[in-house]
Amino acid sequence: MSFLLGNIDIIIPLFVFIAAVLYFLFQHQKPVLIDKIIFVFWAGEIILNTMGGILEYYSVNNMLVYSLNVLFFALVFTIYFYRDLSGRRVKKFVLTCFGVFVLFFAVNILFIQPYYTFNSYAYAFGALLIVVYSLIGLRQLLNFSLEHDILKLKNFWFAAGILLYFGSCFFIFISYNYLTVVSKTDVGVLWKIHNLFLAVCCIIFLKAITCKEWIPK
């Protein structure tokens, strides 16, 4: 059980990635933007988490991999929401927020939390950023989807997965660096809880993949 919880951040993304590929092959459907973003997210998590696990197995510091991870998911979801959200001001807001995030990431890793430690502040900032994007998207979705059953829309389940994972893990991210110093036992348990949230998020994203309705904005 401990092995499963410790590696569920690789096992579940890999499982749902394969399941989604098979779904598209058998359904003869072409993926839309949301589907492509989900595939990219899954692939990134599989690759980066596997790299982190290998380095940890050989007792090599893997914190730089996790720093790359936060940059990766912030970039991926910024690209999606910039393309998906409506309104020039909203798009400008998305780009500005990402620019501020990149600047903060650089300052943090150079002067506050170096590359060989967990980048808690950048992770928390990135998670908050994506939650804000998603809430804006959900509000626009509710305005656009008056004639649709929202539970049948890709957009809704995509937002639900984001809000569950990044919203729930915000406090894990922001406290993780501190806990690595004061209690390695507690931090191990905390990251397993994070892995569970990630696994549920991936399953919700699979639900989004299988929905055949979406609202392009």
C-alpha angles and dihedrals in degrees: 000000000000090000091050094050091045093053102030088104086070102030099053097043088049092048095049091043091057092042091052092049090052090047092056092044094053096038093047091223130145117231117246125213095280091051092050092050091050091050091050091049092050092047092049092050092048093050099041096041090048090051090049092049093050092050091048091050090056091044093248119143107259101182093109088061090055090049088055088050094059091048089048098053093040090054095044096051093041089056091050097048093043088057096039106041119087126231133052093244092051092050090048089050091053093051093045092050091050091049090052090048093053091048091048091047091054094047092046096050093044101044112011115027108017124215093264092061130063111276095229099161094049091046091051092046091048092048092049090049093053092046090054091049090050094049090052089049092048091051091051090046092055089052092050100040104060091122095043135078098245092208089064094054125101089213093061097050091044090055091044092055092048095048093047096049104035095033094049095043097049093096091042090055097046094048099038098088091050093049092051086065101042103033126011090181094056092044091054091054091045093054091050088056087051089052090054091053090049091050093051090047090054091051091050089050088053087055088053090051092055095050111101098200128073138155114233109203 
